Amino acid sequence: MIEVKIDYEKCTGCGKCARCCNFSVLEILDDAVAAGNPGKCTACLKCEAVCESGAIKIVWQSRKS
């Protein structure tokens, strides 16, 4: 399972991450980024790469049985 983590203290709300996401995982709401569709994330890491402030991290979570 993939988790999209956003550090809102670092996020500048520039929207680069949302614009580069081919799967519409991220969106801009009220001048801040939000993971509106985290289930669509493929962990391509484009959003991490374009985030100049380092506010986005894609984390693999193991499922608990």
Buried (B, 14 or more C-beta within 10 A) or exposed (E): EBEBEBEEEEBEBBBBBBEBBEEEBBBBEEEBBBBBBBEBBEEBEBBBEBBEEEBBBBEEEEEEE
